[in-house]
């Protein structure tokens, strides 16, 4: 059995604020994602309309990243 958790970035993992460039996930959110990701056969995907550079800066290579409204997909590592 495998599980896939899909999380939208804006409004789910980070708050919606006046200047979107300043919106970042909190340390608490990052800790929760890391704890979920450590479980056996669990995969996390971060989905966003933002560009790939932004998502890679926020999340590195830990998770599946879907940026630019699905036009970009990157698997971890």
C-alpha positions, 0 to 999 in steps of 0.5 A, a space after each residue: 500500500 502506498 499513500 500520496 498526500 497532495 498539498 496546495 501551497 497558497 492558502 494551505 501550506 502558507 497563508 495568503 497575504 498581500 505580497 505573495 513573495 513574502 508568503 512562506 510555510 512556517 517551521 511547524 508546517 515544514 516539521 509536519 511535512 517531514 514527519 509525514 514524509 518519514 513514514 513508510 510508503 508515503 509520498 508528498 506532493 506540493 502543488 502550486 501555480 507558482 514557478 519551479 524556482 520558488 517551490 524548489 527554494 521552499 522545499 528543496 528535493 524532499 517532495 514531489 513538486 508540481 509547479 506552474 499549474 502542472 506544467 512542471 513536475 519534479 520527483 524528489 532527489 
